[in-house]
Amino acid sequence: MIDVLFSLWLRQVRGFLRARGRVFSALSQPFLFLIALGLGFGPVFRKAGEGDYFAFLAPGVIGAGILFNAVYSGADLLWDRQFGFIKETLVAPVSRHWILLGRALGVASVAMIQAIIVGAICLIFSASLPAPGALALFLLFALLIAVLCAFFGSILGSVMSDAQSFSQIVNFIITPVFYLSGAVFPLEGQSGAIRVMAFCNPLTYGIDGMRGALSGHYVIPPTLSFFVLSLSTLFAAGVAQIAFSRIRP
């Protein structure tokens, strides 16, 4: 089973690294968010007495990069279904659970590569470097987000059959997930409706955990964020297994 997991994991990582356009897009998108939003809202953020907006925005942008990259990986699963790769994989004497897990770990690893590169560049331009323990906590929350979003992408790739409409439907789903996660604006002082929607969003807990790990300021207790993210990941994994098991070779 380890060989199966490793092979499927390696296929995802190699496929990402070999596609130069995909690598460029995955790495450039977070910096476009940082530049556009940072320059646009930075002065307003400082006038409101909230401090450095780039430092506030960086964890949210990294979380957004993980979200978009991992969820869009569902398109790979959809294309594999249409071109017969999944059919060849499913007829092999291997449990579907291991097949799905191998793919999800590969997708999560690709998202983490992006998060580490973007995070390292952001830290280089930061005024101070966080302690090793804070960095480890930051990476833990990033990994939980990556695995959660990888399973969510697997759900979409398993239940959808139209590759042409995949991007539109995914954008419709994950755009509000991103903006209602506290990634681009603080949750303190927001209306009750915004806060309720934000706290029903698992991404909120991951971004607040990453931001708190770097700044020391948490809106949500980190233990609660870890619990909610872990529970959401297990739930997404269970739903993904059900959806993936219904794919017919």
Beta strands, then each sheet from edge to edge (+ up, - down):
end
